[in-house]
Amino acid sequence: MFFRKKRYEKTGKAPVYIIVGLGNPGRKYEQTRHNVGFMCVDLLAEQLGVQIKKLKWKSLYASCEIGGVPCLLVKPQDFMNRSGESVRDICAFYKIPPQNCIIVFDDISLPVGKIRIRRSGSDGGQKGMNSIIYLTGTDEYPRVRIGIGAKPHPDYDLASWVLSQFSKNEAEPLRESVINAAEAVKLLVSGDIDRAMSMYN
């Protein structure tokens, strides 16, 4: 019996790394604070000349290469607090270990313009990351956290804050942080997480 060899888009190879940007699907959420993970992955797609438009595993995705390494860029299309379903299913399909699944997401503990890279750790209160850790049973995911700023007042509703848009004054530091996050992802794929942490943390 002959079996057809499975084909992988763009690179012709199975991905070695999965890069997941977290966000909420839908036009009304596009420029909100909670969607900076999507912004980073979209920037990577633009830089690499691919379009994130294939749909599977409740996600939009694109195959690409970063420094010669086959990768998958992923934007889960379920809402943020269900992001773990997509990550679990994609990693299981390609047999990707957590250490090779990079998660990019927003962080209210960091000011706009700042990013932080970590090898692993808790969800930090971020619901998408919480879903990933809960459904996969591990927190060993390298992650790039992009600052979206703290609530303007302790009594301010958190959901309203993370779903709000950035101000005009935040536009430039936001742009710089998304660019830096994309560059950090490239370093993580190259295996140089220490350099990424020293440059951007």
Phi, psi and omega in degrees: 000137180255141179245137176287133178289130181294134180258144177242131185301148171068297186272337185076007182227153174293144181293145174264327178235144171249129178244113186250120172262129181267144179182184175251137179285157177109143186299325185292344180260358192306314186255020181275164183299324182293348187255018180293335175297316175300317182301318180295314181293324176297320178296316177301317179299317179298315180296326185267356176073035178235164178242130180272088186221352176285144185240123176191156180057036183056034183218153163267140183210165175212142174271146180200179171233136175240111183060033180084000181262123179296130182224163173237125173267129190228136172233099178305138183253006167272171181287162190313312186287003175241016184301331183298331180297315179295312182298315179302313185289320180294313181296323177294318181298315183265000181057048180267125177288156180306325183296343179252017177241105184268126181252130178245125184206171183277154180217117181284347180278352179249140177290158176300132182107344181255148173229161176222137177248135177223150178287328184190184176141184182287175181283344179064021180086001180276122191293327177294316178294323177301316179297319180296311181296318182295314186280339179256348176074021178210152175245020185276040180260125170297142183218150175242114182260130181251124183292135176239003178086150179283161175304143181293342180207141182306329181274357181293135181295126184298315181300319179296323181292309184290340178264008177273163179268160179285150177282168178298324180292338181269352187300313183290311176298327176297313180302315180297320181291323179292319176298314179297322179297318178297319178293323177296319178302317180300320178293322178297319179295326179285352180090008184255059181294327179298318178294319179299317180293321181289330182279323192244342181283000000 
